[in-house]
Amino acid sequence: MIIFGTTGRLTLLAVVTFVCANCNTAAAQRVIERATKFSLFFIPLFTLGRSYYVECSHCGRTTRIDRAQADRYVAFSANNPVAEPRPSTEPRPSAPIDMGHLDAKRVSDDSSR
C-alpha cells in the first residue's frame, strides 16, 4: 500500500501597509505564499505549485495576486518596514473624569441591622 497526497504550506513573506480595496482602510496587509507539495508516506518531496495572496488585517479579506506583485510588496517592505507601536516608558496623561452625571448616595453607618 502506497500512501501519497498533497499538503499546503503557508509562508508569511512580508507585511505592508496600504489601503484595502474591500474596506477602504489603511491597514497592514500580509503577503502570503501558499506552496502545494506532493508527499509520499507523509514526507513532502517536491513542490507542485505556488500561489500568492494579500490578506487585510482589518477586514480579513484575502485577494489573490501574482508572483510579480508579491515580489514588489516584499521589496517595498524591505525598504519601508511597518512600525510597531512601542510601549511608552512615561505614564500616559489621563483625562479628567466628569462624574457629575452619577447620583451618588451617601452610605450611612447604620449599626442597627
TORZA-969370 format. One record per atom (N, C-alpha, C, CB): x, y, z; atom name; residue in three letters. Coordinates in steps of 0.001 Angstrom, whole numbers, plus 524288, in hexadecimal, padded with zeros to 5 digits. Glycine has a CB too. Example, Ala and Ser with C-alpha at 12.3 -4.5 7.8 and 13.67 -1.06 7.14 Angstrom:
2
+-------+-------+-------+------+-----+
!    c1 !    c2 !    c3 ! atom ! res !
+-------+-------+-------+------+-----+
! 83386 ! 7E9C6 ! 81E78 !    N ! ALA !
! 8300C ! 7EE6C ! 81E78 !   CA ! ALA !
! 83390 ! 7F31C ! 81E78 !    C ! ALA !
! 82C2C ! 7EE87 ! 82356 !   CB ! ALA !
! 83232 ! 7F736 ! 81BA8 !    N ! SER !
! 83566 ! 7FBDC ! 81BE4 !   CA ! SER !
! 83264 ! 8001E ! 81EBE !    C ! SER !
! 83704 ! 7FDAA ! 8165D !   CB ! SER !
+-------+-------+-------+------+-----+
***
This chain:
113
+-------+-------+-------+------+-----+
!    c1 !    c2 !    c3 ! atom ! res !
+-------+-------+-------+------+-----+
! 80341 ! 7FB68 ! 80000 !    N ! MET !
! 80000 ! 80000 ! 80000 !   CA ! MET !
! 80372 ! 804DC ! 80000 !    C ! MET !
! 7FC4A ! 7FFFB ! 804B8 !   CB ! MET !
! 8028B ! 8084B ! 7FC51 !    N ! ILE !
! 80588 ! 80D25 ! 7FBD3 !   CA ! ILE !
! 801FF ! 811A1 ! 7FD8A !    C ! ILE !
! 80793 ! 80DFC ! 7F610 !   CB ! ILE !
! 803F6 ! 814C4 ! 80119 !    N ! ILE !
! 80107 ! 81949 ! 802FC !   CA ! ILE !
! 8037A ! 81E2E ! 800A6 !    C ! ILE !
! 800FE ! 81989 ! 8091D !   CB ! ILE !
! 80051 ! 82114 ! 7FD8B !    N ! PHE !
! 8023F ! 825E0 ! 7FB39 !   CA ! PHE !
! 7FDEE ! 829F7 ! 7FB66 !    C ! PHE !
! 80423 ! 824F2 ! 7F58B !   CB ! PHE !
! 7FF6B ! 82ED1 ! 7FA8B !    N ! GLY !
! 7FBAA ! 83311 ! 7FA9A !   CA ! GLY !
! 7FE62 ! 83846 ! 7FA09 !    C ! GLY !
! 7F876 ! 832F6 ! 7FF95 !   CB ! GLY !
! 7FB96 ! 83C62 ! 7FB45 !    N ! THR !
! 7FDC7 ! 841A9 ! 7FB02 !   CA ! THR !
! 7FCF5 ! 84461 ! 80045 !    C ! THR !
! 7FB39 ! 844E0 ! 7F67C !   CB ! THR !
! 8006D ! 84804 ! 80159 !    N ! THR !
! 7FFEF ! 84B3D ! 80605 !   CA ! THR !
! 800AF ! 850EE ! 80469 !    C ! THR !
! 803FD ! 84996 ! 80A52 !   CB ! THR !
! 7FE2D ! 8545A ! 80732 !    N ! GLY !
! 7FEC5 ! 859F2 ! 8063B !   CA ! GLY !
! 801CD ! 85C7C ! 80A9F !    C ! GLY !
! 7F970 ! 85C93 ! 8059E !   CB ! GLY !
! 8058D ! 85F94 ! 80950 !    N ! ARG !
! 808B0 ! 86258 ! 80D30 !   CA ! ARG !
! 80826 ! 86830 ! 80C36 !    C ! ARG !
! 80E8C ! 8609C ! 80CF6 !   CB ! ARG !
! 806E8 ! 86B1A ! 8106D !    N ! LEU !
! 80668 ! 870C4 ! 81024 !   CA ! LEU !
! 80B46 ! 87349 ! 81260 !    C ! LEU !
! 8017F ! 872AA ! 81312 !   CB ! LEU !
! 80D3C ! 87749 ! 80FA0 !    N ! THR !
! 811D7 ! 87A26 ! 8115B !   CA ! THR !
! 810A3 ! 87FF9 ! 81120 !    C ! THR !
! 816B5 ! 878C7 ! 80DF3 !   CB ! THR !
! 81188 ! 882B1 ! 81574 !    N ! LEU !
! 810E2 ! 8885A ! 81594 !   CA ! LEU !
! 815C1 ! 88AD2 ! 8133C !    C ! LEU !
! 80FE7 ! 88A5E ! 81B45 !   CB ! LEU !
! 81528 ! 88D87 ! 80ED9 !    N ! LEU !
! 8199A ! 88FE1 ! 80C2C !   CA ! LEU !
! 81AC6 ! 89562 ! 80E1A !    C ! LEU !
! 818A0 ! 88FFD ! 8065F !   CB ! LEU !
! 816B5 ! 8987E ! 80EEC !    N ! ALA !
! 8177F ! 89DF4 ! 81079 !   CA ! ALA !
! 8126C ! 8A020 ! 812AD !    C ! ALA !
! 81965 ! 8A150 ! 80BC7 !   CB ! ALA !
! 812EB ! 8A496 ! 81545 !    N ! VAL !
! 80E6A ! 8A790 ! 81715 !   CA ! VAL !
! 80F21 ! 8AD1E ! 8151B !    C ! VAL !
! 80DD9 ! 8A763 ! 81D3B !   CB ! VAL !
! 80B69 ! 8AEEB ! 811FF !    N ! VAL !
! 80B9A ! 8B435 ! 80FD3 !   CA ! VAL !
! 80697 ! 8B709 ! 81155 !    C ! VAL !
! 80C50 ! 8B41A ! 809BD !   CB ! VAL !
! 806C7 ! 8BC2E ! 8114C !    N ! THR !
! 8022E ! 8BF48 ! 812A1 !   CA ! THR !
! 80062 ! 8C244 ! 80DD1 !    C ! THR !
! 8035D ! 8C317 ! 81734 !   CB ! THR !
! 7FB8A ! 8C152 ! 80C4F !    N ! PHE !
! 7F90A ! 8C45F ! 80831 !   CA ! PHE !
! 7F328 ! 8C3F4 ! 808E4 !    C ! PHE !
! 7FABD ! 8C275 ! 802A5 !   CB ! PHE !
! 7F038 ! 8C6CA ! 805A4 !    N ! VAL !
! 7EA8B ! 8C702 ! 80625 !   CA ! VAL !
! 7E82B ! 8C211 ! 803C6 !    C ! VAL !
! 7E84E ! 8CBFD ! 80375 !   CB ! VAL !
! 7E504 ! 8BF6F ! 806D4 !    N ! CYS !
! 7E262 ! 8BAA8 ! 80521 !   CA ! CYS !
! 7DE19 ! 8BC0C ! 80139 !    C ! CYS !
! 7E011 ! 8B7A3 ! 809E1 !   CB ! CYS !
! 7DD97 ! 8B8FE ! 7FD1B !    N ! ALA !
! 7D98F ! 8B9F0 ! 7F925 !   CA ! ALA !
! 7D422 ! 8B891 ! 7FB2C !    C ! ALA !
! 7DABA ! 8B6CA ! 7F436 !   CB ! ALA !
! 7D3CD ! 8B549 ! 7FF1F !    N ! ASN !
! 7CEBF ! 8B39C ! 80127 !   CA ! ASN !
! 7CC91 ! 8B767 ! 8053B !    C ! ASN !
! 7CF39 ! 8AE32 ! 80381 !   CB ! ASN !
! 7CFA6 ! 8B8AB ! 80938 !    N ! CYS !
! 7CDA6 ! 8BBDF ! 80D8E !   CA ! CYS !
! 7CF6C ! 8C194 ! 80D41 !    C ! CYS !
! 7CF63 ! 8B98B ! 812BA !   CB ! CYS !
! 7D2B2 ! 8C2FB ! 80974 !    N ! ASN !
! 7D4AA ! 8C853 ! 808BD !   CA ! ASN !
! 7D743 ! 8CA7A ! 80DA0 !    C ! ASN !
! 7D03F ! 8CBE9 ! 80721 !   CB ! ASN !
! 7DA1C ! 8C727 ! 81059 !    N ! THR !
! 7DCEE ! 8C8A7 ! 8150E !   CA ! THR !
! 7E2B4 ! 8C7C6 ! 8142E !    C ! THR !
! 7DAFD ! 8C58E ! 819DB !   CB ! THR !
! 7E5DC ! 8CB91 ! 815C9 !    N ! ALA !
! 7EB8D ! 8CADD ! 8158B !   CA ! ALA !
! 7ED17 ! 8C746 ! 81A05 !    C ! ALA !
! 7EE8C ! 8D044 ! 815E0 !   CB ! ALA !
! 7EE61 ! 8C275 ! 818BD !    N ! ALA !
! 7EF94 ! 8BE8D ! 81CBC !   CA ! ALA !
! 7F410 ! 8BB21 ! 81AE0 !    C ! ALA !
! 7EAB6 ! 8BB2E ! 81E01 !   CB ! ALA !
! 7F638 ! 8B82C ! 81E73 !    N ! ALA !
! 7FA6B ! 8B48C ! 81D23 !   CA ! ALA !
! 7F838 ! 8B026 ! 819C9 !    C ! ALA !
! 7FD0B ! 8B257 ! 82226 !   CB ! ALA !
! 7FAFD ! 8AEF5 ! 81596 !    N ! GLN !
! 7F982 ! 8AAC3 ! 8120B !   CA ! GLN !
! 7FDCA ! 8A69B ! 81232 !    C ! GLN !
! 7F8A6 ! 8ACDB ! 80C5A !   CB ! GLN !
! 7FC4E ! 8A1C8 ! 81315 !    N ! ARG !
! 80015 ! 89D7D ! 81346 !   CA ! ARG !
! 8009E ! 89B12 ! 80DE8 !    C ! ARG !
! 7FE70 ! 89951 ! 8174D !   CB ! ARG !
! 80578 ! 89A8F ! 80C0A !    N ! VAL !
! 8068D ! 89800 ! 80711 !   CA ! VAL !
! 807E4 ! 89253 ! 80852 !    C ! VAL !
! 80B22 ! 89AD1 ! 803F7 !   CB ! VAL !
! 804B1 ! 88EB6 ! 80655 !    N ! ILE !
! 8051B ! 88935 ! 807BC !   CA ! ILE !
! 8061D ! 885F0 ! 802DE !    C ! ILE !
! 8001E ! 88757 ! 80A8B !   CB ! ILE !
! 809AC ! 88229 ! 8035F !    N ! GLU !
! 80AB6 ! 87E6E ! 7FF29 !   CA ! GLU !
! 80892 ! 8791F ! 800CC !    C ! GLU !
! 810B3 ! 87E18 ! 7FDE5 !   CB ! GLU !
! 805B0 ! 876B0 ! 7FD4D !    N ! ARG !
! 803C7 ! 8715B ! 7FE49 !   CA ! ARG !
! 8067F ! 86DBC ! 7FA73 !    C ! ARG !
! 7FDA4 ! 870FA ! 7FDB9 !   CB ! ARG !
! 8094E ! 869F5 ! 7FC85 !    N ! ALA !
! 80C08 ! 8661B ! 7F956 !   CA ! ALA !
! 80955 ! 860D9 ! 7F9FA !    C ! ALA !
! 811E7 ! 865BD ! 7FADF !   CB ! ALA !
! 807BB ! 85E86 ! 7F5A5 !    N ! THR !
! 80557 ! 85962 ! 7F5BC !   CA ! THR !
! 80994 ! 85562 ! 7F47A !    C ! THR !
! 800AD ! 85905 ! 7F1CA !   CB ! THR !
! 80A54 ! 851AD ! 7F7FD !    N ! LYS !
! 80E91 ! 84DDF ! 7F76C !   CA ! LYS !
! 80C60 ! 8485D ! 7F701 !    C ! LYS !
! 81264 ! 84E3D ! 7FC0F !   CB ! LYS !
! 80EE0 ! 8453B ! 7F3B2 !    N ! PHE !
! 80D9B ! 83FB5 ! 7F339 !   CA ! PHE !
! 8106A ! 83CCA ! 7F78C !    C ! PHE !
! 80F23 ! 83D88 ! 7EDC0 !   CB ! PHE !
! 80D84 ! 8395A ! 7FA36 !    N ! SER !
! 80FF3 ! 8366D ! 7FE7D !   CA ! SER !
! 80F1B ! 83094 ! 7FDBD !    C ! SER !
! 80DBD ! 83831 ! 803CF !   CB ! SER !
! 81308 ! 82D9E ! 7FF39 !    N ! LEU !
! 812E2 ! 827F5 ! 7FF02 !   CA ! LEU !
! 81426 ! 825F6 ! 80476 !    C ! LEU !
! 816C9 ! 825BE ! 7FAD5 !   CB ! LEU !
! 81095 ! 822DC ! 8069E !    N ! PHE !
! 81116 ! 82107 ! 80C05 !   CA ! PHE !
! 811D7 ! 825A4 ! 80FC9 !    C ! PHE !
! 815B6 ! 81D2C ! 80C7F !   CB ! PHE !
! 80ECC ! 829D4 ! 80EFC !    N ! PHE !
! 80EAD ! 82E7C ! 81244 !   CA ! PHE !
! 813CC ! 83192 ! 8122B !    C ! PHE !
! 80D6B ! 82CF5 ! 817CC !   CB ! PHE !
! 8171F ! 830A3 ! 80E53 !    N ! ILE !
! 81BF9 ! 83390 ! 80DAD !   CA ! ILE !
! 81B72 ! 836EB ! 808CB !    C ! ILE !
! 820D2 ! 82FD2 ! 80D48 !   CB ! ILE !
! 81B92 ! 83C32 ! 80949 !    N ! PRO !
! 81B24 ! 83F83 ! 804A4 !   CA ! PRO !
! 81FF7 ! 83ED7 ! 80124 !    C ! PRO !
! 81A7C ! 84553 ! 8063D !   CB ! PRO !
! 81EFB ! 83DA8 ! 7FC14 !    N ! LEU !
! 8234B ! 83C9E ! 7F87E !   CA ! LEU !
! 82488 ! 8413A ! 7F4E9 !    C ! LEU !
! 8220E ! 837E3 ! 7F53C !   CB ! LEU !
! 82084 ! 84362 ! 7F24F !    N ! PHE !
! 82181 ! 847C4 ! 7EECA !   CA ! PHE !
! 81CB1 ! 84B3A ! 7EE8C !    C ! PHE !
! 82301 ! 845D1 ! 7E942 !   CB ! PHE !
! 81D8A ! 85008 ! 7ECB2 !    N ! THR !
! 81969 ! 853F0 ! 7EC79 !   CA ! THR !
! 8166E ! 8536E ! 7E758 !    C ! THR !
! 81BAE ! 8597F ! 7ED11 !   CB ! THR !
! 8114E ! 85320 ! 7E7C5 !    N ! LEU !
! 80DF9 ! 852D3 ! 7E322 !   CA ! LEU !
! 80C81 ! 85843 ! 7E11A !    C ! LEU !
! 80907 ! 84FB5 ! 7E45E !   CB ! LEU !
! 80BC0 ! 85BF3 ! 7E492 !    N ! GLY !
! 80A38 ! 86131 ! 7E2F3 !   CA ! GLY !
! 80A85 ! 8650B ! 7E76C !    C ! GLY !
! 804C1 ! 86123 ! 7E0B9 !   CB ! GLY !
! 80AA3 ! 86A06 ! 7E602 !    N ! ARG !
! 80AC3 ! 86E3C ! 7E9DA !   CA ! ARG !
! 8069F ! 87244 ! 7E866 !    C ! ARG !
! 8104D ! 870CA ! 7EA26 !   CB ! ARG !
! 8042E ! 87478 ! 7EC62 !    N ! SER !
! 80083 ! 878BD ! 7EB94 !   CA ! SER !
! 80178 ! 87CD1 ! 7EFCF !    C ! SER !
! 7FABA ! 876C3 ! 7EBAD !   CB ! SER !
! 80016 ! 8819F ! 7EE96 !    N ! TYR !
! 8013C ! 8860B ! 7F207 !   CA ! TYR !
! 7FC32 ! 888F0 ! 7F33D !    C ! TYR !
! 8054C ! 889C9 ! 7EF82 !   CB ! TYR !
! 7FBD1 ! 88AC7 ! 7F820 !    N ! TYR !
! 7F729 ! 88D79 ! 7F9F7 !   CA ! TYR !
! 7F8AA ! 8922D ! 7FD43 !    C ! TYR !
! 7F3AB ! 889C3 ! 7FD18 !   CB ! TYR !
! 7F511 ! 895FA ! 7FD7F !    N ! VAL !
! 7F57C ! 89A69 ! 8010B !   CA ! VAL !
! 7F0C0 ! 89A20 ! 8049D !    C ! VAL !
! 7F5C4 ! 89FCF ! 7FE03 !   CB ! VAL !
! 7F1B4 ! 89A3D ! 809C9 !    N ! GLU !
! 7ED7F ! 899EA ! 80D9A !   CA ! GLU !
! 7ED51 ! 89EE5 ! 810D9 !    C ! GLU !
! 7EE32 ! 89519 ! 81127 !   CB ! GLU !
! 7E8CE ! 8A16D ! 810FE !    N ! CYS !
! 7E816 ! 8A63A ! 813FB !   CA ! CYS !
! 7E792 ! 8A4E8 ! 819C4 !    C ! CYS !
! 7E33A ! 8A947 ! 81209 !   CB ! CYS !
! 7EA84 ! 8A7A9 ! 81D0E !    N ! SER !
! 7EA33 ! 8A6AF ! 822AB !   CA ! SER !
! 7E56B ! 8A94C ! 82517 !    C ! SER !
! 7EF25 ! 8A89A ! 8255E !   CB ! SER !
! 7E2EA ! 8ACD5 ! 8224E !    N ! HIS !
! 7DE51 ! 8AF87 ! 82469 !   CA ! HIS !
! 7D94B ! 8AC83 ! 82354 !    C ! HIS !
! 7DDE9 ! 8B502 ! 8221A !   CB ! HIS !
! 7D84F ! 8AB29 ! 81E5D !    N ! CYS !
! 7D363 ! 8A88F ! 81D05 !   CA ! CYS !
! 7D415 ! 8A2B4 ! 81C0E !    C ! CYS !
! 7D104 ! 8AB19 ! 81836 !   CB ! CYS !
! 7D8EB ! 8A0E4 ! 81B42 !    N ! GLY !
! 7D9E6 ! 89B5B ! 81A86 !   CA ! GLY !
! 7D94B ! 8995F ! 814FA !    C ! GLY !
! 7D66B ! 89867 ! 81DE6 !   CB ! GLY !
! 7D827 ! 89CD8 ! 8114B !    N ! ARG !
! 7D771 ! 89B1F ! 80BE5 !   CA ! ARG !
! 7DCA7 ! 8996B ! 8098E !    C ! ARG !
! 7D4FD ! 89F82 ! 80892 !   CB ! ARG !
! 7DC7D ! 89538 ! 80694 !    N ! THR !
! 7E11B ! 89322 ! 80403 !   CA ! THR !
! 7E081 ! 893ED ! 7FE26 !    C ! THR !
! 7E1ED ! 88D41 ! 8055F !   CB ! THR !
! 7E48A ! 89626 ! 7FBB9 !    N ! THR !
! 7E483 ! 8972B ! 7F629 !   CA ! THR !
! 7E92A ! 89468 ! 7F3AD !    C ! THR !
! 7E4A7 ! 89D1B ! 7F50B !   CB ! THR !
! 7E830 ! 89193 ! 7EF7B !    N ! ARG !
! 7EC6D ! 88ED7 ! 7ECCE !   CA ! ARG !
! 7EF73 ! 892B0 ! 7E96C !    C ! ARG !
! 7EA49 ! 88A47 ! 7E973 !   CB ! ARG !
! 7F4A3 ! 89241 ! 7E99A !    N ! ILE !
! 7F80C ! 89586 ! 7E66F !   CA ! ILE !
! 7FBD9 ! 891FE ! 7E37D !    C ! ILE !
! 7FB08 ! 89997 ! 7E9E0 !   CB ! ILE !
! 7FE96 ! 89434 ! 7DFAF !    N ! ASP !
! 8026B ! 8910E ! 7DCDD !   CA ! ASP !
! 807D1 ! 8919D ! 7DF59 !    C ! ASP !
! 8029B ! 892A7 ! 7D710 !   CB ! ASP !
! 80B82 ! 88EA2 ! 7DD62 !    N ! ARG !
! 810B4 ! 88E79 ! 7DFC5 !   CA ! ARG !
! 81380 ! 893C1 ! 7DF45 !    C ! ARG !
! 81403 ! 88A25 ! 7DD3E !   CB ! ARG !
! 812C8 ! 89672 ! 7DAEF !    N ! ALA !
! 81554 ! 89B86 ! 7DA2F !   CA ! ALA !
! 81375 ! 89F73 ! 7DE45 !    C ! ALA !
! 81440 ! 89DA2 ! 7D4A4 !   CB ! ALA !
! 80E5D ! 89F7F ! 7DF69 !    N ! GLN !
! 80C53 ! 8A305 ! 7E367 !   CA ! GLN !
! 80E6C ! 8A185 ! 7E8C3 !    C ! GLN !
! 80652 ! 8A2F3 ! 7E36B !   CB ! GLN !
! 80EB8 ! 89C80 ! 7E9E4 !    N ! ALA !
! 810CF ! 89ABD ! 7EEEC !   CA ! ALA !
! 81684 ! 89C64 ! 7EF80 !    C ! ALA !
! 8104D ! 894BD ! 7EF73 !   CB ! ALA !
! 8198C ! 89BEA ! 7EB55 !    N ! ASP !
! 81F0A ! 89D8E ! 7EB85 !   CA ! ASP !
! 81F81 ! 8A370 ! 7EC76 !    C ! ASP !
! 821D7 ! 89C10 ! 7E66A !   CB ! ASP !
! 81C02 ! 8A688 ! 7EA02 !    N ! ARG !
! 81C1B ! 8AC3C ! 7EAE3 !   CA ! ARG !
! 81AC8 ! 8AD94 ! 7F086 !    C ! ARG !
! 81841 ! 8AF00 ! 7E733 !   CB ! ARG !
! 816E0 ! 8AAE5 ! 7F2C2 !    N ! TYR !
! 81570 ! 8ABE5 ! 7F831 !   CA ! TYR !
! 819D5 ! 8AA6D ! 7FBEA !    C ! TYR !
! 81081 ! 8A8E5 ! 7F99A !   CB ! TYR !
! 81C7B ! 8A61A ! 7FADB !    N ! VAL !
! 820D6 ! 8A474 ! 7FE28 !   CA ! VAL !
! 82546 ! 8A868 ! 7FDD8 !    C ! VAL !
! 822C8 ! 89EFF ! 7FC8C !   CB ! VAL !
! 82685 ! 8AA52 ! 7F90F !    N ! ALA !
! 82AA0 ! 8AE40 ! 7F86D !   CA ! ALA !
! 82912 ! 8B357 ! 7FB1D !    C ! ALA !
! 82BBF ! 8AF3C ! 7F296 !   CB ! ALA !
! 8241C ! 8B4CF ! 7FAB9 !    N ! PHE !
! 82248 ! 8B999 ! 7FD3A !   CA ! PHE !
! 822A9 ! 8B925 ! 80326 !    C ! PHE !
! 81CA4 ! 8BACF ! 7FB98 !   CB ! PHE !
! 8213F ! 8B499 ! 80548 !    N ! SER !
! 82162 ! 8B3F1 ! 80AF9 !   CA ! SER !
! 826F9 ! 8B3D7 ! 80D0A !    C ! SER !
! 81E8F ! 8AEEB ! 80C8B !   CB ! SER !
! 82AA8 ! 8B230 ! 809D7 !    N ! ALA !
! 8301E ! 8B236 ! 80B89 !   CA ! ALA !
! 8320F ! 8B7D0 ! 80C30 !    C ! ALA !
! 83395 ! 8AF3D ! 80796 !   CB ! ALA !
! 83027 ! 8BB63 ! 808EC !    N ! ASN !
! 831C5 ! 8C0DF ! 80934 !   CA ! ASN !
! 82E6C ! 8C417 ! 80CE9 !    C ! ASN !
! 8319A ! 8C348 ! 803D8 !   CB ! ASN !
! 82998 ! 8C26B ! 80DDD !    N ! ASN !
! 825E5 ! 8C555 ! 8111C !   CA ! ASN !
! 82360 ! 8C1AF ! 81514 !    C ! ASN !
! 821AA ! 8C7FE ! 80DB3 !   CB ! ASN !
! 82613 ! 8C068 ! 81948 !    N ! PRO !
! 823C1 ! 8BCCD ! 81D13 !   CA ! PRO !
! 81F17 ! 8BF45 ! 81FDA !    C ! PRO !
! 827DA ! 8BB19 ! 82117 !   CB ! PRO !
! 81B5E ! 8BBFE ! 82149 !    N ! VAL !
! 816C8 ! 8BDC9 ! 82431 !   CA ! VAL !
! 81877 ! 8BEDA ! 829C4 !    C ! VAL !
! 8123E ! 8B9AE ! 82401 !   CB ! VAL !
! 81754 ! 8C390 ! 82BA2 !    N ! ALA !
! 818F0 ! 8C516 ! 830E1 !   CA ! ALA !
! 81561 ! 8C28F ! 834EC !    C ! ALA !
! 818E1 ! 8CB14 ! 83179 !   CB ! ALA !
! 817B9 ! 8BFD0 ! 83879 !    N ! GLU !
! 814D5 ! 8BD77 ! 83CCA !   CA ! GLU !
! 8144E ! 8C187 ! 8411A !    C ! GLU !
! 8179A ! 8B86A ! 83ED7 !   CB ! GLU !
! 80FBC ! 8C21D ! 84366 !    N ! PRO !
! 80F43 ! 8C5CF ! 847BC !   CA ! PRO !
! 81267 ! 8C3F2 ! 84C6B !    C ! PRO !
! 80983 ! 8C68F ! 84944 !   CB ! PRO !
! 815A6 ! 8C756 ! 84E76 !    N ! ARG !
! 818E9 ! 8C5FE ! 852F8 !   CA ! ARG !
! 81642 ! 8C7BD ! 857F5 !    C ! ARG !
! 81E5F ! 8C87F ! 85284 !   CB ! ARG !
! 816AB ! 8C4AA ! 85BFD !    N ! PRO !
! 8145E ! 8C660 ! 860F2 !   CA ! PRO !
! 8176B ! 8CAFC ! 86329 !    C ! PRO !
! 81440 ! 8C1D7 ! 864EC !   CB ! PRO !
! 814A9 ! 8CECB ! 864E5 !    N ! SER !
! 81715 ! 8D376 ! 8670A !   CA ! SER !
! 818F6 ! 8D272 ! 86C99 !    C ! SER !
! 81340 ! 8D811 ! 866ED !   CB ! SER !
! 81D73 ! 8D4B8 ! 86DDD !    N ! THR !
! 81F69 ! 8D42F ! 87334 !   CA ! THR !
! 81D27 ! 8D860 ! 876C0 !    C ! THR !
! 8255D ! 8D472 ! 87345 !   CB ! THR !
! 81B0D ! 8DC8E ! 87465 !    N ! GLU !
! 818A7 ! 8E0B6 ! 8777F !   CA ! GLU !
! 812E0 ! 8DF85 ! 87831 !    C ! GLU !
! 8196F ! 8E624 ! 874DF !   CB ! GLU !
! 810B3 ! 8E105 ! 87CA4 !    N ! PRO !
! 80B17 ! 8E018 ! 87D5C !   CA ! PRO !
! 807EC ! 8E38F ! 879B3 !    C ! PRO !
! 8097C ! 8E118 ! 88317 !   CB ! PRO !
! 8038B ! 8E173 ! 877EB !    N ! ARG !
! 8002B ! 8E46C ! 87469 !   CA ! ARG !
! 7FD3E ! 8E88C ! 87785 !    C ! ARG !
! 7FC4B ! 8E0CA ! 87185 !   CB ! ARG !
! 7FC9A ! 8ED3A ! 8754F !    N ! PRO !
! 7F96F ! 8F123 ! 8780B !   CA ! PRO !
! 7F3C1 ! 8EF63 ! 877F6 !    C ! PRO !
! 7FA0A ! 8F6A9 ! 8757F !   CB ! PRO !
! 7F153 ! 8EFA3 ! 87C78 !    N ! SER !
! 7EBE8 ! 8EDEF ! 87CBA !   CA ! SER !
! 7E850 ! 8F2A0 ! 87C46 !    C ! SER !
! 7EAD7 ! 8EAF0 ! 881D3 !   CB ! SER !
! 7E3FC ! 8F1C9 ! 879BB !    N ! ALA !
! 7E01D ! 8F5E4 ! 8791E !   CA ! ALA !
! 7DCFD ! 8F64E ! 87E22 !    C ! ALA !
! 7DC7E ! 8F4D1 ! 87461 !   CB ! ALA !
! 7DB4A ! 8FB03 ! 87F89 !    N ! PRO !
! 7D814 ! 8FB7F ! 88443 !   CA ! PRO !
! 7D2ED ! 8F8A0 ! 88382 !    C ! PRO !
! 7D712 ! 90151 ! 8859C !   CB ! PRO !
! 7D136 ! 8F60E ! 88784 !    N ! ILE !
! 7CC67 ! 8F309 ! 8873F !   CA ! ILE !
! 7C80B ! 8F63F ! 889B3 !    C ! ILE !
! 7CD00 ! 8EDA6 ! 88A0A !   CB ! ILE !
! 7C3F6 ! 8F730 ! 886AA !    N ! ASP !
! 7BF76 ! 8FA16 ! 8888A !   CA ! ASP !
! 7BB67 ! 8F62D ! 88A69 !    C ! ASP !
! 7BD31 ! 8FDBB ! 88436 !   CB ! ASP !
! 7BAA9 ! 8F5E6 ! 88F71 !    N ! MET !
! 7B6E3 ! 8F243 ! 8919F !   CA ! MET !
! 7B22C ! 8F51F ! 893C3 !    C ! MET !
! 7B962 ! 8EEFC ! 895DE !   CB ! MET !
! 7B128 ! 8F9D9 ! 891D1 !    N ! GLY !
! 7ACCF ! 8FCF4 ! 893B1 !   CA ! GLY !
! 7A78B ! 8FAAD ! 8923A !    C ! GLY !
! 7AD3B ! 9025E ! 891A1 !   CB ! GLY !
! 7A763 ! 8F764 ! 88E37 !    N ! HIS !
! 7A26D ! 8F535 ! 88C83 !   CA ! HIS !
! 7A0B4 ! 8F08D ! 88FD5 !    C ! HIS !
! 7A2CE ! 8F397 ! 886DD !   CB ! HIS !
! 7A40A ! 8EEAA ! 89345 !    N ! LEU !
! 7A2A2 ! 8EA3E ! 89695 !   CA ! LEU !
! 7A013 ! 8EC35 ! 89B97 !    C ! LEU !
! 7A77D ! 8E6E1 ! 897DC !   CB ! LEU !
! 79C1B ! 8E99C ! 89D39 !    N ! ASP !
! 7998F ! 8EAEE ! 8A226 !   CA ! ASP !
! 79C27 ! 8E7C1 ! 8A676 !    C ! ASP !
! 79387 ! 8E9DB ! 8A1EC !   CB ! ASP !
! 79F39 ! 8EA55 ! 8A989 !    N ! ALA !
! 7A1E7 ! 8E79D ! 8ADCC !   CA ! ALA !
! 79E7E ! 8E7DC ! 8B2AD !    C ! ALA !
! 7A766 ! 8EA0D ! 8AEDE !   CB ! ALA !
! 79D98 ! 8E371 ! 8B4E3 !    N ! LYS !
! 79A8B ! 8E336 ! 8B9BD !   CA ! LYS !
! 79E5E ! 8E2A5 ! 8BE3D !    C ! LYS !
! 7967C ! 8DE92 ! 8B9AD !   CB ! LYS !
! 79D2B ! 8E56D ! 8C25B !    N ! ARG !
! 7A089 ! 8E532 ! 8C6EB !   CA ! ARG !
! 79F5D ! 8E039 ! 8C9F0 !    C ! ARG !
! 79FCD ! 8EA10 ! 8CA69 !   CB ! ARG !
! 7A365 ! 8DD70 ! 8CB28 !    N ! VAL !
! 7A2CE ! 8D8A9 ! 8CE15 !   CA ! VAL !
! 7A32F ! 8DA08 ! 8D3D3 !    C ! VAL !
! 7A6F4 ! 8D488 ! 8CC7D !   CB ! VAL !
! 79F11 ! 8D8F2 ! 8D6AC !    N ! SER !
! 79F18 ! 8DA3C ! 8DC3E !   CA ! SER !
! 7A0FB ! 8D587 ! 8DF45 !    C ! SER !
! 79998 ! 8DBF6 ! 8DE27 !   CB ! SER !
! 7A386 ! 8D698 ! 8E36B !    N ! ASP !
! 7A589 ! 8D274 ! 8E6CA !   CA ! ASP !
! 7A11A ! 8D0ED ! 8EA7A !    C ! ASP !
! 7AA94 ! 8D443 ! 8E9E8 !   CB ! ASP !
! 79E3F ! 8CD15 ! 8E8FE !    N ! ASP !
! 799D0 ! 8CB53 ! 8EC0D !   CA ! ASP !
! 79B6F ! 8C683 ! 8EF2A !    C ! ASP !
! 79509 ! 8CA21 ! 8E87E !   CB ! ASP !
! 79B98 ! 8C711 ! 8F44B !    N ! SER !
! 79D3E ! 8C2B7 ! 8F77C !   CA ! SER !
! 798A0 ! 8BF62 ! 8F945 !    C ! SER !
! 7A040 ! 8C4AF ! 8FC27 !   CB ! SER !
! 793DD ! 8C105 ! 8F7FB !    N ! SER !
! 78F49 ! 8BDF7 ! 8F99B !   CA ! SER !
! 78D87 ! 8BA7F ! 8F50E !    C ! SER !
! 78ABA ! 8C1A4 ! 8FB6B !   CB ! SER !
! 78FE1 ! 8B62F ! 8F484 !    N ! ARG !
! 78E91 ! 8B2AC ! 8F027 !   CA ! ARG !
! 78AB9 ! 8AEB8 ! 8F1A0 !    C ! ARG !
! 7933E ! 8B006 ! 8EE1D !   CB ! ARG !
+-------+-------+-------+------+-----+
***
